[in-house]
């Protein structure tokens, strides 16, 4: 690859990483999380206030510790996802349910994956779900780990809202990084060979979607 092209690609990678970080740390998310915590304080529910403030602190610390890293241990990424989804569920007043599981045969296998891909995926999923006002939304994520790859299966179930009215798109949503663009760039620059497959099924009473991701085990 020519030196000028390589430099351009590196600059694009840096710009993307900063954009991902800014998307995750957008003021709208931070302020809403803090407002939800403040609600528990004013309602004198100190236990929940302390619980959610602890989760929020862990999430911020995770972002700051990993912003310059290209990989993350899967166990740390899964912990981060649990914190993130817990705060998002609080922020959006329990509009969705979630579950994260590790397949039984994978629990003792160490793994490291490209950083921020899964979190960016979940940010896109949750914001899309809330923006479209889906009903009875649930998301289940299963991880299957082997020596060369980490496979994530994300299954979504939901009902569409026929009365949905969208007046505008909030400014912070315009700044979100599309997770598929992130994958394309990582495959191009890092040769990670990340494989994705997306499918949807529409029925009269409910809808479902499945996202399959195969990530390299970089440990």
N, C-alpha and C positions, 0 to 999 in steps of 0.2 A: 504494500500500500504506500503511495507517495507520501512524503513527509508532510506536505501541506494538507492533504486529505486526512492523514492521521491526526494532525493537530486539530482540524475542524471537528472530527468525530469526538475527540477527547473533550473539546469545549462543549459540544452538544451533550455529552454525558454529564458533565459538571452542571450545566444549565438544567438538565432534566432532574438531577438529584436535588438541586436547590428548589426546583419547582415542586417536587414531591414533598419535600420537607415543609415548604411554605403552605402547601395544601393541607398537610396533616396538622399544622400548627396555626391554621387560620383563626383570626380573632373570633369569628362566629362560633366555632367549636369551643374554644377556650372560655369565652364569656358565658355561653349557655351551660357548659359543665359547671362553672363556678356559681352561676345563678341557681342551678339545681341544688348544689351543695348548700348554698345560702338559704334556700327554702327549708331544708331539713334543720338548719340551725335555728331559724326564726320559728319553726314549728316545734322547737325543743326536742327534736328527735336526734339527740347527740350521737347515738350509736351509728345511725345511717350516715350522718354528716361526716363523722370520722372515717367510716368505711369508704365512702366515695372520695373523700379528700385523699386518703391513702392511695386509692387506685389511680386517681388523677396525678398524684406526685410520681408514682412509679412509671406511668406512661410518659410523662414529660422527661423524666430521667433516662428512660430507654431511648427516646428520640435523640436526646443530646449525646448520649454515649455511642450511638450507632450512625450518626449522620456522616461520619468520615469513613465508615467501614463498608466494604463491598459485600461482606458475607455476615451471616448471623446464625448462631446455633438454633436449630429448629425448636428445641425446648424453650428457648428464650422468646422466639417468635410466637409460639403458641401461647405462652404466658401473656405476651403483649396483646395478642388478639383477644384474649379473654378480658383483659382490662379495657381495651378499646370498645368492644361490643357491650360490655357492662355499662360504660359511660354513655354510649350512644343510645342504649335502651332507656336509660334514665333521662337523657336529653330529649328523646322523642316520646316520652310518656308511655313506655311499654307498648309501642306499636308493633313490635315484632318479638319473636322468640328465637333462641339460637342454641346450638349444641355443637361442641367440638370433641371428637373422639380420636383416639389413636388405636389402630388395629392391634389386636392382642399380640400377634407375632412381631410387631414393630417396636414394642415398648423399650427394649434393651439395646436398640441400635442407635448409635450416635450419628448425627447428621448436621450439616451446615448448608444453608441455601443462600441465594442472592438476597440481599437485604431489601426490605420495604415492598417487595412485590405483593405478598399476601395482604399486607395492610392496605396497600393502594387498591387492590382488588375489592376488599371488603368495604372500603370507603365508597367506591363507585357503586357497589351493590346496595348499600344502605341508603345512600343519597338518592339513587334511582327509585328505590322502593318507597321512600317517604314522599318524594316529589310526585310520584304517580298515585299516591294514596291507596296502596294495595291494602286489602283487608286480610285478616287471619294469616299474616305472613310469618313463615318460619324458615330457618336456614340451618342445615346440618352439614358439618364439615368433617370428613374422615381423612386421616393420614395413614398412608402405607409406606413404610420406609425400607429401603434396601441399600446395599453398599454403593450403588451407582446413582440411584435416583430417589427422589421423594415424590410420591404421587398424592395429590390432594383432590378429593371429590367433594364438590360443593353442590348440595341439592336444595333447591328453593321450592316452596309451595305457597301459593297465594291465590286470592280472589281479586279480580279487577274491580275498580269502583266506577260504575256507569255514570255517577253523578259528579265525577271529578271535574273541577274547574281550575285551570292554571292561568293566572293573570300575568305572571312574570317569572323570569329566571333570576334568582338571587345572584348577586355579583360574585360571591365566593364560589358558587358552583361553576361559573365560567372559567375559574382558575384551576379547576381540578385536572389532574393528569390522567389521561385515559390509560388504564392498566395495559391494554393491548399495545399501545404505542411504546410503553416502557419495555415490554417484552421484545418487541421487534428491534428496538435499539440495542438491548442487551445481547440478543442473538447475533446482531450484526457486528458489534464491537468485541464482545467477550467470547463469541462462539459457544454460548451455553447450550444451544439446542433445546431451549424450553419449548415444550409442545403443549398446545391448548386445544380443547375441543368443547364446543358450546352447543347445547341442544335445548329445545323448548317443546312442551306439549300443552296444547290448549284443549280444555274440555268445557262442557256446559256449566258445571258448577265450580270448577277449580282449574288452576293452571300450575304447571311445574316447570322448572328449569334445572339443567345440570351443567356444571362447569368442571371439566377434568383438566388438571394441570400436572405435567411431569417436569419437575425441577431437578437440576443436577445436584448430587450430593458432593459438595465441595470440601468436605472434611479431609 
